[in-house]
Amino acid sequence: MKLYRSKMYPERWYAHSIETGWVMFPAIDGGWHKRQPARGIDPITIREVPVHLAFNTGIPGSPIAAVLSEAA
């Protein structure tokens, strides 16, 4: 999973993986559960950032996602 951020839309995260394709989700607690397909992304306006920056969203690969999967 790769995580991206856009200066144009700071209230959203963008992510890409083979399993999910391109998705966007709110930059809020639990935002990963509100993800939806991302379309029309301009690659010039997004930058890859470390996955741990979205730790509170539940994105796979984040510390909170790891704790939740261990608890299940």
N, C-alpha and C positions, 0 to 999 in steps of 0.2 A: 504494500500500500504506500503510495506517495501522496503527500499532502501539499497543497498549494494555497497561496493567498493572493488577493488582488487589491491594489490600492484603490481601485474604483468601487469595490464592493467589500468594505472591511467587516460588514456584518455577516459575511458568508465565508465558509471554507470550501475548497474544491479538493477532490481526491480522485485518484485513478489507480485501478488495479485490473488485472486480467479478469478477476471474478466479477467486479462491479462495473467496469467501464468508467466513464467520467460521471461523477455525481457531485452535487453541491448540497450543503446543509448549513443550517444556522450556526453561528458561533455562540452557542448558548449551552448550558448544562443539558446533556442528553440530546444534543442537536443531531447526532448521527442517526437517531431513530426517526428523524424527520427528513432524511435525505431524499433527493429526487434526481432524476437524470439531468445532467448539465448539457446544455446545447449552446452553440454559438460562442464558445470560449475563445477569446483572442489570446493566443500564446504569448503575445508581446506584453500583455498586461498582468500575467500571473508569474509568480516565482515559487519554486519549490522551497519548502520550509520543513524543519524536523517534525515528525509525527507527534512527538511529546508536547508540542505547543498546543495541540487540541486535546489535551489530557482529559478535560472535563466533559467532552462531547460523547465519549464512548466509542470513538473510532477504533477499529481493530489495530492493535499495535501500540495503543496508548497504555500507560500504567493502570488506569481505572478499568479499561476493557480487560486487561489481564487478571485483575483482582476479581472482576465479575465472572469471568469464565472459570476461575478456580472455585468460586463459591457455588457454581451451578452443578 
